[in-house]
Amino acid sequence: MKENKGLMDYVKVTEGFTCKTERVFNYQDLDAALKWAIATKGPYVVEIIVNNDTDCDMGNDIAHIRHFE
C-alpha cells in the first residue's frame, strides 16, 4: 500500500484478528467511520491516512498524549 510505503497493511492485519476495520483517507469521511465504530459490537479499527508532513500526537489514553514534531 503506497500510503504506508508498503510497510504494513493494518486493515489486513486487524481483519486477521477478526476485527472490523475501515481505512479513512479524508476528514469528511472520519465522522461516519467513527459512528460505525461506536455502533459496532466487538472490536473496530479505524485507520486514518494522513499526509507525510502531518505531525501526529499519540498516547495510550487522553492523560498520556505525547506530542511529536
Secondary structure as UniProt FT lines:
FT   HELIX           2..4
FT   TURN            5..6
FT   HELIX           10..16
FT   TURN            17..18
FT   STRAND          20..24
FT   HELIX           27..39
FT   STRAND          44..48
FT   TURN            52..53
FT   HELIX           62..64
//
